[in-house]
Amino acid sequence: MPVLEILAGLIMAAGVAMVAAAKKIVKKFGLDKKVTTEHESELDESELEEYRMLKATVNVKLYGMLVFLPGVILLLIAFNRM
């Protein structure tokens, strides 16, 4: 079962890397420009830019945690079979 443990570790490492580098990922791919906002008229330009950046960063961190979760489940399965 060391193959499952290694695979789980790699999957978890990828998820952690996504969470840790979320802000850089958002800036590199311009994901903050693609975020839709519901209340644009209530915010001024700087607040709107900050809100979009924060929302895009949280979305990337959420996806990183969704990548991390299968690694944890796989690790639990690998250690349960021992």
C-alpha positions as CSV (number, residue, x, y, z in Angstrom):
1,M,0.0,0.0,0.0
2,P,2.9,2.5,-0.1
3,V,1.7,3.4,-3.6
4,L,-1.6,4.7,-2.2
5,E,0.2,6.6,0.5
6,I,2.5,8.3,-2.0
7,L,-0.4,9.1,-4.4
8,A,-2.3,10.6,-1.5
9,G,0.6,12.7,-0.5
10,L,1.1,14.0,-4.0
11,I,-2.6,14.9,-4.3
12,M,-2.6,16.6,-0.9
13,A,0.6,18.5,-1.8
14,A,-1.0,19.8,-4.9
15,G,-4.0,21.0,-3.0
16,V,-1.9,22.7,-0.3
17,A,0.2,24.4,-3.1
18,M,-3.0,25.7,-4.7
19,V,-4.2,27.2,-1.4
20,A,-0.8,28.7,-0.6
21,A,-0.3,30.3,-4.0
22,A,-3.9,31.4,-4.5
23,K,-3.1,35.1,-4.7
24,K,-0.3,34.5,-7.3
25,I,-2.6,32.2,-9.3
26,V,-5.3,34.9,-9.4
27,K,-2.9,37.6,-10.5
28,K,-1.1,35.4,-13.1
29,F,-4.3,34.2,-14.9
30,G,-6.3,37.4,-14.3
31,L,-9.1,35.6,-12.6
32,D,-10.2,38.7,-10.7
33,K,-11.3,40.3,-14.0
34,K,-13.7,37.4,-14.7
35,V,-15.5,37.6,-11.3
36,T,-19.1,38.8,-11.5
37,T,-20.4,41.0,-8.8
38,E,-24.0,41.6,-7.8
39,H,-23.8,45.1,-6.2
40,E,-21.4,47.0,-8.4
41,S,-23.2,50.3,-8.1
42,E,-22.8,50.3,-4.3
43,L,-19.0,50.1,-4.4
44,D,-16.4,52.6,-5.6
45,E,-13.7,51.5,-8.0
46,S,-11.0,50.6,-5.4
47,E,-13.5,48.7,-3.2
48,L,-14.8,46.8,-6.3
49,E,-11.3,45.8,-7.3
50,E,-10.4,44.6,-3.8
51,Y,-13.7,42.7,-3.6
52,R,-13.1,41.0,-6.9
53,M,-9.6,40.0,-5.9
54,L,-10.8,38.6,-2.6
55,K,-13.6,36.7,-4.2
56,A,-11.3,35.2,-6.8
57,T,-8.7,34.3,-4.2
58,V,-11.3,32.6,-2.0
59,N,-12.6,30.6,-5.1
60,V,-9.1,29.4,-5.9
61,K,-8.6,28.4,-2.2
62,L,-11.8,26.5,-2.3
63,Y,-10.8,24.6,-5.4
64,G,-7.5,23.8,-3.7
65,M,-9.3,22.3,-0.7
66,L,-11.4,20.3,-3.1
67,V,-8.2,18.9,-4.5
68,F,-6.8,18.2,-1.0
69,L,-9.9,16.3,0.1
70,P,-9.5,13.3,-2.1
71,G,-5.9,12.9,-0.9
72,V,-7.1,12.8,2.7
73,I,-9.8,10.2,1.9
74,L,-7.2,8.1,0.0
75,L,-4.8,8.4,2.9
76,L,-7.5,7.2,5.3
77,I,-8.3,4.3,3.0
78,A,-4.6,3.4,2.7
79,F,-4.0,3.4,6.5
80,N,-7.3,1.6,7.2
81,R,-6.2,-1.4,5.1
82,M,-3.1,-2.0,7.2
